[in-house]
């Protein structure tokens, strides 16, 4: 990866495949260009689940969603799985999502827009580089 992602979505999970499936479907609908252009990193840390969590993650991997999937050989405990997510994250910012959290439509675009604006305010010299991205985000937010 040539540039550090702006945001890493960390999803620790354990034996909650149906909830993870719903969350990943929401993320998939909202990621748009972010994962493809590497401004967004998505990590799923599976704490040695014995349900179909792996199959759910691979379903989205096969659909093209860029997920860093970590499957623990043994259960690290909830805290250990959270810490692993943080250690593996490479984004400037980290958003820890529970596997049963649900993203409101447009939430990810709103967060990314806010982060890009903050980044631009702090780094005005790169304004031209991000104008196209900001335009895309704005259009998605306004017109869906």
C-alpha positions as CSV (number, residue, x, y, z in Angstrom):
1,X,0.0,0.0,0.0
2,X,1.5,3.3,-1.1
3,X,-0.3,5.6,1.3
4,X,-1.5,5.1,4.8
5,X,-5.3,4.6,5.0
6,X,-7.2,7.5,6.5
7,X,-9.5,5.2,8.4
8,X,-9.3,1.6,9.6
9,X,-12.6,-0.2,10.5
10,X,-11.8,-2.8,13.0
11,X,-14.4,-5.5,13.6
12,X,-13.5,-8.1,16.3
13,X,-15.9,-11.0,16.2
14,X,-16.7,-14.3,17.9
15,X,-19.5,-16.7,16.9
16,X,-21.8,-14.0,15.6
17,X,-21.8,-14.8,11.9
18,X,-25.4,-13.6,11.2
19,X,-24.7,-10.2,12.7
20,X,-21.3,-9.9,10.9
21,X,-23.1,-10.7,7.6
22,X,-25.5,-7.8,8.1
23,X,-22.7,-5.4,9.1
24,X,-20.5,-6.4,6.2
25,X,-23.4,-5.9,3.8
26,X,-23.9,-2.4,5.1
27,X,-20.2,-1.6,4.8
28,X,-20.1,-3.1,1.3
29,X,-22.9,-0.8,0.2
30,X,-21.2,2.3,1.7
31,X,-17.5,1.8,0.8
32,X,-17.8,2.9,-2.8
33,X,-14.3,3.9,-3.9
34,X,-12.7,4.1,-0.5
35,X,-11.4,0.5,-0.2
36,X,-10.4,0.4,-3.9
37,X,-8.3,3.6,-3.6
38,X,-7.0,2.5,-0.2
39,X,-8.3,5.4,2.0
40,X,-10.2,2.8,4.0
41,X,-8.9,-0.3,5.6
42,X,-11.2,-3.1,6.8
43,X,-10.1,-5.6,9.4
44,X,-12.1,-8.6,10.7
45,X,-10.5,-10.3,13.6
46,X,-12.1,-13.7,14.2
47,X,-11.5,-15.0,17.7
48,X,-11.5,-18.7,16.8
49,X,-15.2,-18.8,16.0
50,X,-16.8,-22.3,15.5
51,X,-19.7,-21.0,13.4
52,X,-19.7,-20.0,9.8
53,X,-17.9,-16.6,10.4
54,X,-15.1,-17.6,8.0
55,X,-17.6,-18.4,5.2
56,X,-19.3,-15.0,5.7
57,X,-16.0,-13.1,5.4
58,X,-15.0,-15.1,2.4
59,X,-18.4,-14.3,0.8
60,X,-17.5,-10.6,0.9
61,X,-13.9,-11.2,-0.1
62,X,-15.2,-13.0,-3.2
63,X,-17.4,-10.1,-4.0
64,X,-14.4,-7.8,-4.0
65,X,-14.6,-6.2,-0.6
66,X,-11.0,-5.7,0.6
67,X,-11.0,-7.3,4.0
68,X,-7.9,-8.1,6.1
69,X,-9.2,-11.3,7.7
70,X,-7.4,-12.6,10.8
71,X,-8.5,-15.9,12.2
72,X,-7.0,-16.7,15.6
73,X,-5.8,-20.2,16.3
74,X,-7.1,-19.9,19.8
75,X,-9.5,-17.6,21.6
76,X,-7.6,-14.5,22.8
77,X,-10.5,-13.3,25.0
78,X,-12.5,-10.2,24.1
79,X,-9.8,-7.8,25.2
80,X,-7.0,-9.7,23.4
81,X,-9.0,-9.7,20.2
82,X,-9.6,-5.9,20.5
83,X,-5.9,-5.3,21.1
84,X,-5.0,-7.5,18.0
85,X,-7.3,-5.3,15.9
86,X,-5.5,-2.1,17.1
87,X,-2.1,-3.7,16.5
88,X,-3.0,-4.7,12.9
89,X,-4.6,-1.4,12.0
90,X,-2.6,0.9,9.8
91,X,-5.0,3.8,9.3
92,X,-4.5,7.2,10.7
93,X,-7.8,6.8,12.6
94,X,-9.4,3.6,13.9
95,X,-13.1,2.9,14.3
96,X,-13.8,-0.1,16.4
97,X,-17.1,-1.6,15.4
98,X,-18.9,-4.4,17.2
99,X,-19.9,-7.3,15.0
100,X,-23.5,-6.5,15.9
101,X,-23.3,-2.8,15.2
102,X,-25.3,-1.4,12.3
103,X,-24.3,1.5,10.2
104,X,-27.0,3.9,9.2
105,X,-27.1,4.5,5.5
106,X,-24.6,7.2,4.6
107,X,-22.8,7.0,7.9
108,X,-19.5,5.9,6.5
109,X,-19.5,8.5,3.7
110,X,-20.2,11.2,6.4
111,X,-17.3,10.0,8.6
112,X,-15.0,9.9,5.6
113,X,-16.0,13.3,4.4
114,X,-15.4,14.7,7.9
115,X,-12.0,13.1,8.1
116,X,-11.0,14.3,4.6
117,X,-12.1,17.9,5.5
118,X,-10.1,17.7,8.7
119,X,-7.1,16.4,6.8
120,X,-7.4,19.2,4.2
121,X,-7.7,21.9,6.8
122,X,-4.5,20.5,8.4
123,X,-2.8,20.0,5.1
124,X,-4.0,22.6,2.6
125,X,-1.0,22.1,0.2
126,X,-2.6,18.8,-0.9
127,X,-6.0,20.4,-1.7
128,X,-5.9,19.6,-5.4
129,X,-5.3,16.0,-4.7
130,X,-8.5,15.5,-2.7
131,X,-10.9,17.7,-4.7
132,X,-12.1,14.8,-6.8
133,X,-12.6,12.6,-3.7
134,X,-14.5,15.4,-1.9
135,X,-16.7,15.9,-4.9
136,X,-17.5,12.2,-5.1
137,X,-18.4,12.1,-1.3
138,X,-20.5,15.2,-1.6
139,X,-22.5,13.8,-4.5
140,X,-23.1,10.6,-2.7
141,X,-24.3,12.4,0.4
142,X,-26.5,14.8,-1.5
143,X,-27.9,12.5,-4.2
144,X,-27.5,9.1,-2.6
